Amino acid sequence: MPPKIVSRAGYREYPLYSQSQTGWVIIFSFFAAMAIASISMINTTLFPPWPLAILLLVIGLFFYKLTVTVDDEKIQVTFGLGLKMKPIAIADISTAEAVEYPWFHGYGIRMGWRGVMYNVSGHHAIHLKMKDGYVYRIGTADPRGLLLAIQTRMESLERKANPGR
């Protein structure tokens, strides 16, 4: 079990977990798309290449990196230069497990009818099933560390809710 610490802002039961993952496939795809768009639009006057280049640059800046932060109460997923997703309350998690998924599930924000997946690289994720049945999958290069951070905080919240156990 991680050591308990005291932060400047007050008492924090466990150390903050934070891990970033670089999306090399996204970065490579961004540069390839920029090169293809630039080459294909050199000889045309119908559509200037700058709007497409700016759009690709913005997409690249928002999705080149995924940072996952876990504190005592929530999981925060942030893409690139600060695109923050809605925080996931640890108290609302029913189960958490490490999973592998195939490459064709894609990268970025993947929304489905049962839930959402946040990923920029690799094929490892933490599968979170919420108490209401909704599912989150958070891509990570450190599945053991992220799972341990989440489960430790889930157990801590359970102990607080049921102090007699």
C-alpha positions as CSV (number, residue, x, y, z in Angstrom):
1,M,0.0,0.0,0.0
2,P,1.4,3.5,-0.9
3,P,2.5,5.7,2.0
4,K,0.1,8.3,3.3
5,I,1.3,11.9,2.8
6,V,0.4,15.4,3.7
7,S,0.1,18.0,0.9
8,R,0.3,21.8,1.1
9,A,-3.4,22.0,0.4
10,G,-4.1,19.7,3.3
11,Y,-4.3,16.0,4.1
12,R,-4.1,13.7,1.1
13,E,-4.6,10.1,1.9
14,Y,-2.3,8.7,-0.9
15,P,0.2,10.3,-3.3
16,L,-1.2,11.7,-6.5
17,Y,-0.8,9.4,-9.5
18,S,0.0,11.0,-12.8
19,Q,1.2,9.4,-16.0
20,S,1.5,10.7,-19.5
21,Q,1.7,8.7,-22.7
22,T,2.8,10.1,-26.1
23,G,0.8,9.1,-29.2
24,W,3.5,8.4,-31.7
25,V,1.1,7.0,-34.2
26,I,-1.0,10.2,-34.0
27,I,2.1,12.3,-34.4
28,F,3.3,10.3,-37.4
29,S,-0.1,10.4,-39.0
30,F,-0.3,14.1,-38.4
31,F,2.9,14.8,-40.3
32,A,2.0,12.4,-43.1
33,A,-1.4,14.0,-43.6
34,M,0.3,17.5,-43.6
35,A,2.8,16.3,-46.2
36,I,0.2,14.8,-48.4
37,A,-2.2,17.8,-48.1
38,S,0.6,20.2,-48.9
39,I,1.8,18.3,-51.9
40,S,-1.7,17.7,-53.3
41,M,-2.6,21.4,-53.0
42,I,0.5,23.0,-54.4
43,N,-0.9,23.2,-57.9
44,T,-4.5,24.0,-57.1
45,T,-6.0,27.4,-56.7
46,L,-9.5,26.2,-55.8
47,F,-8.7,25.5,-52.2
48,P,-5.8,27.0,-50.3
49,P,-3.9,24.5,-48.1
50,W,-3.8,26.8,-45.0
51,P,-7.2,26.0,-43.5
52,L,-6.5,22.3,-43.7
53,A,-3.0,22.8,-42.3
54,I,-4.4,24.8,-39.4
55,L,-7.1,22.2,-38.7
56,L,-4.5,19.3,-38.7
57,L,-2.2,21.3,-36.4
58,V,-5.0,21.9,-33.9
59,I,-6.0,18.2,-34.0
60,G,-2.3,17.2,-33.6
61,L,-1.8,19.6,-30.6
62,F,-4.9,18.3,-28.8
63,F,-4.3,14.5,-29.3
64,Y,-0.5,14.0,-29.3
65,K,-0.4,13.1,-25.6
66,L,-2.7,11.6,-22.9
67,T,-2.2,12.4,-19.2
68,V,-4.1,10.4,-16.6
69,T,-4.2,11.8,-13.0
70,V,-5.7,10.0,-10.1
71,D,-6.3,11.8,-6.8
72,D,-8.3,10.7,-3.7
73,E,-11.7,11.3,-5.3
74,K,-11.5,11.3,-9.1
75,I,-9.7,10.3,-12.3
76,Q,-8.8,13.2,-14.7
77,V,-8.0,12.4,-18.3
78,T,-6.3,15.2,-20.3
79,F,-5.4,15.2,-23.9
80,G,-2.5,17.2,-25.5
81,L,-2.3,20.8,-24.4
82,G,-5.1,20.7,-21.9
83,L,-8.3,19.2,-23.4
84,K,-9.8,17.9,-20.2
85,M,-12.5,15.3,-20.2
86,K,-15.2,15.1,-17.6
87,P,-13.7,13.8,-14.3
88,I,-14.5,10.2,-13.4
89,A,-15.6,9.9,-9.7
90,I,-13.9,7.0,-8.0
91,A,-16.9,6.5,-5.7
92,D,-19.0,5.7,-8.8
93,I,-16.7,2.9,-10.1
94,S,-18.1,-0.6,-9.6
95,T,-15.1,-2.6,-11.0
96,A,-11.7,-1.8,-12.5
97,E,-9.5,-4.1,-14.5
98,A,-6.5,-4.0,-16.8
99,V,-7.4,-5.1,-20.4
100,E,-5.7,-5.4,-23.8
101,Y,-7.5,-4.4,-27.0
102,P,-6.7,-4.8,-30.7
103,W,-5.1,-1.9,-32.7
104,F,-8.2,-1.4,-34.8
105,H,-10.1,0.0,-31.9
106,G,-8.3,3.2,-32.8
107,Y,-6.9,6.2,-31.0
108,G,-8.4,9.4,-29.6
109,I,-11.8,9.7,-28.0
110,R,-13.9,6.7,-29.1
111,M,-17.6,6.8,-28.1
112,G,-19.8,3.8,-28.2
113,W,-23.3,3.0,-27.0
114,R,-21.9,1.4,-23.8
115,G,-19.2,3.9,-23.0
116,V,-16.2,5.8,-24.1
117,M,-12.5,5.0,-24.6
118,Y,-9.6,7.5,-24.3
119,N,-6.4,6.4,-25.9
120,V,-3.4,7.8,-27.9
121,S,-1.1,4.8,-28.2
122,G,-0.5,1.1,-27.4
123,H,-3.0,-1.6,-26.7
124,H,-3.3,-1.6,-22.9
125,A,-6.2,0.1,-21.0
126,I,-8.0,0.2,-17.7
127,H,-11.6,-0.9,-18.1
128,L,-13.8,0.9,-15.6
129,K,-17.4,-0.3,-15.2
130,M,-19.5,2.3,-13.4
131,K,-22.3,1.5,-10.9
132,D,-24.8,2.8,-13.5
133,G,-23.4,0.3,-16.1
134,Y,-21.5,2.9,-18.2
135,V,-18.0,1.9,-19.2
136,Y,-14.8,3.9,-19.5
137,R,-11.5,2.6,-21.1
138,I,-8.5,4.6,-20.4
139,G,-5.4,3.8,-22.5
140,T,-2.1,3.6,-20.5
141,A,1.5,2.6,-20.9
142,D,1.4,1.7,-17.1
143,P,-1.6,-0.6,-16.6
144,R,-0.4,-2.0,-13.3
145,G,0.4,1.4,-11.8
146,L,-2.8,3.0,-12.9
147,L,-4.9,0.0,-11.8
148,L,-3.2,0.0,-8.4
149,A,-3.8,3.7,-7.9
150,I,-7.5,3.3,-8.7
151,Q,-8.1,0.2,-6.7
152,T,-6.2,1.7,-3.7
153,R,-8.5,4.7,-3.7
154,M,-11.6,2.6,-4.2
155,E,-10.7,0.5,-1.1
156,S,-10.0,3.7,0.8
157,L,-13.4,5.1,-0.1
158,E,-15.0,1.8,0.9
159,R,-13.3,1.9,4.3
160,K,-14.5,5.4,4.9
161,A,-18.1,4.5,3.9
162,N,-18.0,1.3,6.1
163,P,-15.6,2.1,9.0
164,G,-16.7,-1.0,11.0
165,R,-15.3,-3.4,8.4
